[in-house]
Amino acid sequence: MIDYIFILIGLALLYQGANWFVEGASSLAKHLGISSLVIGLTVVAFGTSMPELVVNFFASIQGNSDVAFGNIVGSNIINLLLILGVTGLIAPLIVQKPTVWKEIPFALLAVLVLTTMSNKIMLANDSDNILTRADGIILLFFFSMFLYYIFETIRNSTNESSDNIKEHSSTKISFMLIAGFIFLVIGGKLTVDGAVSIARQMGISEFLISSTIVAAGTSLPELVTSVAAALKKEMDISVGNIVGSNIFNIFFIMGVSSIISPLTVPIGINVDLIILAIATLLFFIFMFIGKKHKFERWEALTFLAIYVGYTLFIINRG
């Protein structure tokens, strides 16, 4: 019973934390003269990815590669197929040109790099299929490239924030960001702990737990944040949050995780990586089908249908 209480409390904290974080980040964007897209790609994406970072930190210390891989790959799939799907149903998403031509391709690059590193046996005839510390350094190098791009975007950006964004004092903005961040982390941890405990009592494998229950739990901040942003008509934060989180998850979190402790690549992970690559590529293609640079409701439904099919597959796979 206590596990279900943890989940309910965690969801409440996630909801409030996401609301504070979106409002604080939006106000910060307007205050600094930075576009909402940049804030979504950085501050919000970092904050909503903190549960994944916490989970992978402990998984790496404990040498649990299945949880580390399943959490990140599963979270990224959920971010794209489920969260973008739900957000796109709430309101069609207008995607800015830089996101279409730079951020989405960079997210696809992240998947391809991780897939290459996860197939050393086939590509380099390695006896061990392990994500090494050297791989982790390479992933962090790619992440530094992404940060450089973001900083250049910030330097060259103008104030493109919506007129609907409320302006708050620096003190209130700081409170919203810090309190929202704390609520997101605590809420995510309570939700994951409760869900994992329930799942283990049901005899579900750890890899399945990590790619479904844990991934869903750590992706709840992205879900609540993107939905809250969509309801506030802050589409740049909705899209930037998802794309930025996916890049952050692979290049930074997997990089840090493998540096802490080399991770053995789970058997069968290629199917999940292929699904993630297809979803990312499909998001890019959708930008040129129908209304240009717009993620429409029928496309959101397509993502949700793919996610349902994927979920049934991995449950059947065990």
C-alpha positions as CSV (number, residue, x, y, z in Angstrom):
1,M,0.0,0.0,0.0
2,I,2.8,2.4,0.9
3,D,4.2,2.0,-2.7
4,Y,1.0,3.3,-4.2
5,I,1.1,6.3,-1.8
6,F,4.6,7.1,-2.9
7,I,3.5,7.1,-6.5
8,L,0.6,9.5,-5.8
9,I,2.7,11.9,-3.8
10,G,5.4,11.7,-6.5
11,L,2.9,12.6,-9.2
12,A,1.6,15.5,-7.2
13,L,5.2,16.8,-6.7
14,L,6.0,16.3,-10.4
15,Y,2.9,18.3,-11.4
16,Q,3.6,21.3,-9.2
17,G,7.3,21.2,-9.8
18,A,6.7,21.2,-13.6
19,N,4.3,24.2,-13.4
20,W,6.8,26.2,-11.4
21,F,9.7,25.2,-13.6
22,V,7.9,26.2,-16.8
23,E,6.6,29.5,-15.5
24,G,10.0,30.4,-14.0
25,A,11.9,29.4,-17.1
26,S,9.5,31.3,-19.4
27,S,9.9,34.4,-17.2
28,L,13.6,34.0,-17.1
29,A,13.7,33.8,-20.9
30,K,11.7,37.1,-21.2
31,H,13.8,38.8,-18.5
32,L,17.1,37.9,-20.2
33,G,16.0,38.5,-23.7
34,I,16.5,34.8,-24.6
35,S,14.0,32.8,-26.7
36,S,11.8,30.3,-25.0
37,L,13.3,27.6,-27.3
38,V,16.8,28.1,-25.9
39,I,15.5,27.9,-22.3
40,G,13.6,24.7,-23.2
41,L,16.7,23.2,-24.7
42,T,18.8,24.0,-21.7
43,V,17.3,24.9,-18.3
44,V,14.1,22.9,-18.7
45,A,15.7,20.0,-20.5
46,F,18.3,19.7,-17.8
47,G,15.8,19.9,-14.9
48,T,13.4,17.4,-16.4
49,S,16.3,15.0,-17.1
50,M,17.5,15.0,-13.5
51,P,15.6,11.9,-12.5
52,E,17.3,10.0,-15.3
53,L,20.7,11.3,-14.1
54,V,19.9,10.2,-10.5
55,V,18.8,6.7,-11.5
56,N,21.7,6.2,-13.8
57,F,24.2,7.4,-11.2
58,F,23.1,4.8,-8.7
59,A,22.8,2.1,-11.4
60,S,26.4,2.8,-12.6
61,I,27.7,2.6,-9.0
62,Q,25.9,-0.7,-8.5
63,G,27.1,-2.0,-11.9
64,N,23.5,-2.5,-13.1
65,S,23.9,-2.0,-16.9
66,D,20.4,-3.1,-17.7
67,V,18.8,-0.3,-15.6
68,A,21.3,2.3,-17.0
69,F,20.6,1.4,-20.6
70,G,16.9,0.7,-20.3
71,N,16.3,3.9,-18.4
72,I,17.9,6.2,-21.0
73,V,16.7,4.4,-24.2
74,G,13.3,3.8,-22.8
75,S,13.0,7.4,-21.6
76,N,14.0,8.8,-25.0
77,I,11.4,6.6,-26.7
78,I,8.7,7.7,-24.3
79,N,9.8,11.3,-24.7
80,L,9.3,11.2,-28.5
81,L,6.4,8.7,-29.0
82,L,4.3,9.2,-25.9
83,I,5.0,12.7,-24.7
84,L,5.2,14.4,-28.1
85,G,2.1,12.4,-29.0
86,V,0.1,13.6,-26.0
87,T,1.4,17.1,-26.4
88,G,0.6,17.2,-30.1
89,L,-3.0,16.1,-29.3
90,I,-3.5,19.0,-26.9
91,A,-2.4,21.5,-29.6
92,P,-0.6,21.1,-32.9
93,L,3.1,22.1,-32.4
94,I,4.8,24.7,-34.4
95,V,8.4,23.7,-34.7
96,Q,11.0,26.5,-35.4
97,K,13.4,26.2,-38.3
98,P,16.6,25.8,-36.2
99,T,15.0,22.9,-34.3
100,V,14.0,21.2,-37.6
101,W,17.5,21.5,-39.2
102,K,19.8,21.4,-36.2
103,E,18.4,20.1,-32.9
104,I,16.4,17.1,-34.3
105,P,19.3,16.0,-36.5
106,F,21.6,16.3,-33.5
107,A,19.2,14.1,-31.5
108,L,19.3,11.5,-34.3
109,L,23.2,11.7,-34.3
110,A,23.1,10.9,-30.6
111,V,21.1,7.7,-31.3
112,L,23.4,6.7,-34.1
113,V,26.5,7.3,-32.0
114,L,25.1,5.2,-29.1
115,T,24.1,2.4,-31.5
116,T,27.6,2.3,-33.0
117,M,29.2,2.1,-29.6
118,S,26.7,-0.6,-28.6
119,N,27.7,-2.9,-31.5
120,K,31.5,-3.2,-31.1
121,I,31.3,-7.0,-31.5
122,M,29.9,-6.6,-35.0
123,L,31.7,-3.5,-36.0
124,A,35.2,-4.0,-34.5
125,N,35.2,-7.7,-33.7
126,D,35.6,-6.9,-30.0
127,S,35.2,-9.8,-27.6
128,D,33.3,-7.7,-25.2
129,N,30.3,-5.5,-26.0
130,I,30.9,-2.8,-23.4
131,L,30.3,1.0,-23.2
132,T,33.8,1.9,-21.9
133,R,35.1,5.0,-20.2
134,A,36.7,6.1,-23.5
135,D,33.2,5.9,-25.0
136,G,31.9,8.0,-22.2
137,I,34.5,10.7,-22.9
138,I,33.5,10.7,-26.6
139,L,29.8,11.1,-25.6
140,L,30.7,14.0,-23.4
141,F,32.7,15.5,-26.3
142,F,29.6,15.5,-28.4
143,F,27.7,17.0,-25.5
144,S,30.2,19.8,-25.4
145,M,29.6,20.5,-29.1
146,F,25.8,20.7,-28.3
147,L,26.5,23.2,-25.5
148,Y,28.7,25.3,-27.8
149,Y,25.8,25.4,-30.3
150,I,23.4,26.5,-27.5
151,F,25.8,29.2,-26.3
152,E,26.2,30.5,-29.8
153,T,22.4,30.5,-30.2
154,I,22.0,32.4,-26.9
155,R,24.6,34.9,-28.0
156,N,22.9,35.6,-31.3
157,S,19.3,35.3,-30.1
158,T,16.8,38.1,-29.7
159,N,13.8,38.3,-27.4
160,E,11.3,36.0,-29.0
161,S,9.4,35.2,-25.9
162,S,5.6,35.3,-26.0
163,D,3.8,38.4,-24.8
164,N,1.7,36.1,-22.6
165,I,4.6,35.3,-20.4
166,K,4.3,36.8,-16.9
167,E,7.3,38.8,-15.7
168,H,8.4,38.0,-12.2
169,S,11.1,39.4,-9.9
170,S,14.5,37.7,-9.8
171,T,13.7,36.3,-6.4
172,K,10.5,34.7,-7.5
173,I,12.1,33.3,-10.6
174,S,14.9,31.8,-8.5
175,F,12.3,30.3,-6.2
176,M,10.3,28.8,-9.0
177,L,13.3,27.2,-10.7
178,I,14.9,25.9,-7.5
179,A,11.6,24.7,-5.9
180,G,10.4,23.3,-9.2
181,F,13.7,21.5,-9.7
182,I,13.6,20.0,-6.1
183,F,10.0,18.9,-6.5
184,L,10.8,17.3,-9.9
185,V,13.7,15.3,-8.5
186,I,11.9,14.2,-5.3
187,G,8.7,13.5,-7.2
188,G,10.5,11.5,-9.8
189,K,12.4,9.4,-7.2
190,L,9.2,8.6,-5.2
191,T,7.4,7.6,-8.3
192,V,10.2,5.4,-9.6
193,D,10.8,3.8,-6.2
194,G,7.1,3.0,-5.7
195,A,6.7,1.6,-9.3
196,V,9.9,-0.5,-9.1
197,S,8.9,-2.0,-5.8
198,I,5.5,-2.9,-7.2
199,A,6.9,-4.3,-10.4
200,R,9.5,-6.5,-8.6
201,Q,6.8,-7.9,-6.4
202,M,5.1,-9.0,-9.6
203,G,8.3,-10.8,-10.8
204,I,9.1,-8.6,-13.8
205,S,12.7,-8.6,-15.1
206,E,15.0,-5.6,-14.3
207,F,15.5,-4.8,-18.0
208,L,11.8,-4.7,-18.6
209,I,11.4,-2.6,-15.4
210,S,14.0,-0.1,-16.5
211,S,12.7,0.3,-20.0
212,T,9.1,0.7,-19.0
213,I,8.3,1.4,-15.3
214,V,11.6,3.3,-14.5
215,A,11.7,5.0,-17.9
216,A,8.1,6.1,-17.6
217,G,8.7,7.3,-14.1
218,T,11.8,9.3,-14.9
219,S,10.1,10.7,-18.0
220,L,7.1,12.1,-16.0
221,P,8.8,15.5,-15.5
222,E,9.1,15.8,-19.3
223,L,5.5,14.7,-19.7
224,V,4.1,17.1,-17.2
225,T,6.4,20.0,-18.2
226,S,5.6,19.6,-21.9
227,V,1.9,19.3,-21.3
228,A,1.9,22.3,-19.0
229,A,3.9,24.3,-21.5
230,A,1.5,23.3,-24.3
231,L,-1.5,24.5,-22.1
232,K,0.3,27.8,-21.6
233,K,0.9,28.0,-25.4
234,E,4.7,27.8,-24.9
235,M,5.2,25.5,-27.8
236,D,9.0,26.2,-28.0
237,I,9.4,24.9,-24.4
238,S,7.4,21.8,-25.2
239,V,9.5,20.9,-28.2
240,G,12.8,22.1,-26.9
241,N,12.2,20.2,-23.6
242,I,11.8,16.9,-25.5
243,V,14.6,17.3,-28.0
244,G,17.0,18.8,-25.5
245,S,16.3,16.0,-23.0
246,N,16.9,13.3,-25.5
247,I,20.3,14.8,-26.5
248,F,21.1,15.4,-22.8
249,N,20.2,11.8,-21.8
250,I,22.5,10.1,-24.4
251,F,25.5,12.4,-24.6
252,F,25.7,13.6,-21.0
253,I,24.0,11.0,-18.8
254,M,25.2,7.9,-20.7
255,G,28.6,9.6,-20.9
256,V,28.8,10.2,-17.2
257,S,27.4,6.7,-16.4
258,S,30.0,4.8,-18.5
259,I,32.8,6.9,-17.0
260,I,31.6,6.0,-13.5
261,S,31.6,2.3,-14.4
262,P,31.9,0.7,-17.9
263,L,28.4,-0.7,-18.9
264,T,27.8,-4.0,-20.5
265,V,25.4,-3.6,-23.4
266,P,22.2,-5.5,-22.8
267,I,21.3,-8.3,-25.3
268,G,18.5,-7.2,-27.6
269,I,19.0,-3.4,-27.1
270,N,19.4,-2.9,-30.9
271,V,15.7,-3.3,-31.4
272,D,15.0,-0.5,-28.9
273,L,17.7,1.7,-30.5
274,I,16.3,1.1,-34.0
275,I,12.8,2.1,-32.7
276,L,14.3,5.3,-31.2
277,A,16.2,6.1,-34.4
278,I,13.0,5.6,-36.5
279,A,11.0,7.8,-34.2
280,T,13.5,10.6,-34.3
281,L,13.8,10.3,-38.1
282,L,10.0,10.2,-38.4
283,F,9.7,13.4,-36.3
284,F,12.0,15.1,-38.8
285,I,10.1,13.8,-41.8
286,F,6.8,14.9,-40.3
287,M,8.1,18.5,-40.5
288,F,7.7,18.4,-44.3
289,I,4.4,16.5,-44.5
290,G,1.2,18.6,-44.5
291,K,1.8,22.0,-43.0
292,K,5.6,22.7,-43.0
293,H,7.3,22.7,-39.6
294,K,4.1,21.7,-37.8
295,F,3.5,18.6,-35.8
296,E,-0.2,17.9,-36.4
297,R,-2.7,15.9,-34.4
298,W,-2.8,12.9,-36.9
299,E,1.0,12.7,-36.6
300,A,0.7,12.8,-32.8
301,L,-1.8,9.9,-33.1
302,T,0.7,8.0,-35.3
303,F,3.4,8.4,-32.6
304,L,1.0,7.2,-29.9
305,A,0.0,4.1,-32.0
306,I,3.7,3.3,-32.5
307,Y,4.3,3.6,-28.8
308,V,1.4,1.2,-28.0
309,G,2.9,-1.3,-30.4
310,Y,6.4,-0.9,-29.0
311,T,5.1,-1.4,-25.5
312,L,3.3,-4.6,-26.3
313,F,6.4,-5.9,-28.0
314,I,8.8,-5.3,-25.1
315,I,6.3,-6.8,-22.6
316,N,6.0,-9.9,-24.8
317,R,9.8,-9.9,-25.1
318,G,10.2,-9.8,-21.3
